Amino acid sequence: MAPLIFSMSCSLDGYVEDAAGSIDFGAPDAEVHGFINDVQRSVGTYLFGRRMYETMRVWDDPSALDDAPVTRDYAEVWASIDKVVYSRTLAEVSAPRTRLERTFDVEAVRGLKESADRRIEVAGPELAAEAFRAGLMDEVHLFVLPVILGGGKRALPDDVRLDLALDEERRFANEWVYLRYRVR
């Protein structure tokens, strides 16, 4: 059985986007990016909502990326992971190892968790909220950035209560902090 994990970068006040919808405050430096790459190597499947998938599709075309070693490394990690995109509006997905689902089916995700041998990661707060509400989430990984945005899109849903245990923390030179919690 594989754990379902929500992993996200957010401001200190808990936002993944500012009030204008920008994520410009959250680009990782090489140290953080390398850490993310290492953590992502154990992921077998990503679950994406449409908006997060469209944000991450840049990794589908390595020729469009810069030549930094950390960037090239993540492009290889990205290519090795299966992706499920949940969207009612996308006509199709064309990237390798990617399939389209119209709705978030709780029982199908529960079955995926039971049959998978590698971690499953939910990317994006709206899709993650559905998994939180369904009681599917096993871990929460947050990269907390040293900025207060004062509004925008929340990382975590307002209508869910979970008791968590802190299993890991790491502070980076750029003042980002990584927190890994498991659901009790």
N, C-alpha and C positions, 0 to 999 in steps of 0.2 A: 504494500500500500504506500502511495506517495502522498506527501503533505501538499496542501494547497496554501500558497503563500501570496500575500499582497506585499509588493515592494514598490516604494514610491519615494521620490524626492519632494520635500515640502519646505515651506518657510517655517520659521519658529512658531508663528501663529497658526500653522496647519493648513496652508493653502498650496495647491499645486500650480495654480495659475493666478495672476493678478486680476484685478477687476476688469481690465481690458482684454483678458484672455491670453496674455503673453506669458511665456515660460522662459524669457530671456534671463531671468535672475538665476537660473538653475543649471548652467553648463558646468559639468565636472572638469576639474583639472586632471592632469595625467595620473597623479597618485590615486585619486578617487576612481577615475575611469579604469585603471588597472585593477583595483580592488573589485569593482563591479564586474569586470570581465571574469575574474577568478570565481566570484560567487555564481555567476551565470553559467559556468561550465557544467554545473550539476543539474541544470534545468532541462527537462525533456520536452515540456510543452508550455507554450505561452497561450493565455486566453486574453484576447483583446476585444474591446469595443471598437467601433468604427473610427472614432476620432484618434484614439491612441494608435491604432494600426496605421492610419494615414500619417501620423507623426513619425512612426518608426520605419516606414517603408523606405526611407533613405538608405537603410542598410541592405536593401535588396540589390542595389547597384554599386558594388565596391569601386568601380571605376570613377564614380562621382565623388568619392570620399577623399580626404587628404591622406597623405602618405605616412602620417605618424604611426609608429609601431603599435601604440595602444588602440588606435582606430582600426588598423588592419586586423589586429587580434580580435576585436569585438565583431568585426564583419564575419570572421570565420566562426565565432561562437554563434552569432545570429543565424548563419546559414545551417548550422547543425541542429537547430531547435525546431520542432513542429509548432505550428501556429494555428489556432482556431480563432476566427474573427466572427463576432456576433454583430450582425447588422441587418436591419430591415430595408435599408436603402441602397447598399452596394449591389451592383448587378452581378459582379463576380470578383474573385481574387485570382491573380495569375502567378503569384510568386511560388516557387517550389516549397514543398512541405507546408502549404497553407491551405486551409479549407474554410468555407463559409457556412455559418449556421445562422438561421433567421431569428431564433430566440434562445435565451439562456435557459436551458433545460436542467433543472436542479438534479433530477435523477440521472441524467446522462453524465453530468459532472461528477456526481457521487460515484458512478460506475467507472469513470476515467480514473478517479483517485484510487479506487480499489484495484484496478488492473495495471496501473502504471508502476514502473520501477524507478523512475526518476522524478524529481520535483516538478510540480505544476505551479506556474506563476501567473497570477492575475495582474494585468497591467491596465491601469486606468481606474479612477475613483468611482465612476458610475457603475461599471461592470462589477467592481469589487464590492460595492454596496449590496448588489443582489446576492453575492456569495456570502457576505457577512450576515444579511438578513435570513438566509437559508441555513445558517449554522454550519457552513462548509469550510470556513477559514481555519487553518491550523497555525499559521504564523503571520506576523506583521513585521516587515522590515522597512524602517524609515531612515532616509538620509535627510537630516534636519539641517537646513542652511541658515547662516547667520544673517537673516533678513526678516523684517516684519512687513507684510504686505497690506494688512488692514482690511482685506476683503478679496473676493475672487471665488475660485472653485475649491471647495474643501477636499482635503485628502481622505478624510474619514467620514462616514455617514453620521448624522446627528441622532438618528433613531435606533442605534444599536448599542447595547452594553455588553462588553466582554471583559472578563478578568484575565490579565496577562501576567506572564513571568518574564523578566528580562534575562535573556540567555547570553547576550553579547553586546558589547558597546565598543566603539572605536572612534577616536578623535583624529582628524586629519590636519595637516599643516595649513590648509586653506580655511580652517575653522568649521568645516562640515563635521557632523557627528552621525555615525551609523548606529542604529539601535535595532537589535533583533529580539523580538518577543515571540513567545509561544502562547497559544491560547490555553488557559488552565482547564 
